[in-house]
Amino acid sequence: MSDKAARIQELIEMQKKFIEHEHKHGFDPKAYFVGGSGTVLDGYRDEFMQKAMELVDMAHAEKGSHR
């Protein structure tokens, strides 16, 4: 599996965990933006954004462009 495919799979798995957590516990905007220690939301936004931006950088490198 390529690095790009692996990164996409990681993002999908993160989304699945987030959705499962949301269905079980509802959505709390404060927990999403601030994080909740010990929950799936702890650092979720930052980690997801970091992985997504790495994927963007991979795509740009693949096409020879830049952001």
N, C-alpha and C positions, 0 to 999 in steps of 0.2 A: 504494500500500500504506500502510495506517495505521501510526502509530508503534507501536501495540500489536502489530500483525501483524509488523512488522519486528523488534521485540524478540523475539517468539516464534521467528521464523526464525533470529535470531542464536543463541538458546539451543539450538535444534535442531542448528545447524551445530557449535556447541561440543561438544554431546553426541556427534555423529557422529565428530568428531576424537578425542575421548576414547576412544570405543569402538574405533576403528581402532587407536589407540596401544596400548590394552589387549590387543587380539587379537595384535598384533605383538610386544609386549614383556612381556606379563603385567601383573599389577597389583601395584604396590609401595606399600603403605600409607604408608610414610615419604615417598616421592616425592609422593604425593597430598596429604599434610598439610603437608609442608615445602616441596614444590616442587622441581623439578629444572631448574637453569639451562639454557636453550636447548631444553627439551622442551615438549610441549603442556601439561604439568602446571605449568609455571612461571607462577604467579599464577592458575591455573585456578580454584581454589576461590573466591578473593576476587572475581575478575571475574564468575564465574557467579552468585555470591550477589548481587552488586551489580545485575546485569542482571535477575535474578529479582525482587529487591525493587522495582526500578523498574517492572516489570510489575505487581506487586501494587499499587503506588501508583497506576498508571494505572487499574487495575480499580476501586479504591476511588473515585477521582475520577469515573470514569464512572457509578458507582452513587450517588455522593453520600454515601458512608460514609467511615470512617477506621479505622485500625488502632491 
